[in-house]
């Protein structure tokens, strides 16, 4: 029965990584950009929670969403928009530099000592037990909220004008701009959606990882990014599925490893990724299409 417990926990963690991967894949689809600074959105939200621990919970949640969204738009306006016509390598280095800068600022301000976010501690409690399997509230919330948000984003991309423009810009940005699609608006919309997805992931990660540090979002983003690559970067559904798969695998490997060998978790996960990419260079769910699709 213990393996069923690991399975349930891994599904909840996998959904959270799928949310982060969805944000990364959305920005990549629209901007053809791997945003290494995405993790710092989670970090900024975490420190906002720390600074507002005495506020009412609804106000805190709204404040986090506002702060993270504004930060995402600032990054897009100051760091990314001037490089829109630059090579992918240049923009990649820029996002890495922004990530390092924001983490350095946080370390300078709060040091590396963790700060308690104090959000939804009750969600870490068990929701119910089925035999020897305990399902926590946060696992149920992760599955419910994550599935709902993934569905909503899909509906936005397929049923709204902004979503259709995002898909058009992802497939052929030059033609889309020629046809009158406002690519600047599409990019900002993608950054806002990615920021809100990061907030949702943070709210669900917080009960399980309640202490924020300058590198809080770094490892989360790296694992989600690995998922995007493993799934296939050219399709949003594939990259999201890859994020879930890698998050699920990370949780399962962590549970299965003996306690003294869990320090090798990252090595095991990335070793698995190497094997996958050697077998399927385009990703597990890639359909060998040259154009990007959302």
Secondary structure, DSSP 4 states (H G I P E B T S, - for coil): -HHHHHHHHHHHHHHHHHHHHHHHHHHHHHH----TTHHHHHHHHHHHHHHTTTS-HHHHHHHHHHHHHHHHHHIIIIIIGGGTTS-HHHHHHHHHHHHHHHHHHHHHHH-SS-EE----GGGGSEEEEETTEEEEHHHHHHHHHHHHHHHHHHHHHHHSHHHHHHHHHHH-HHHHHHTT--HHHHHHHHHHHHHHHHHHHHHHHHTTS-EE-TTHHHHHHHHHHHHHHHH-TTBHHHHHHHHHHHHHHHHHHHHHS-GGGGGGHHHHHHHHHHHHHHH-TT-TT----SS-B-
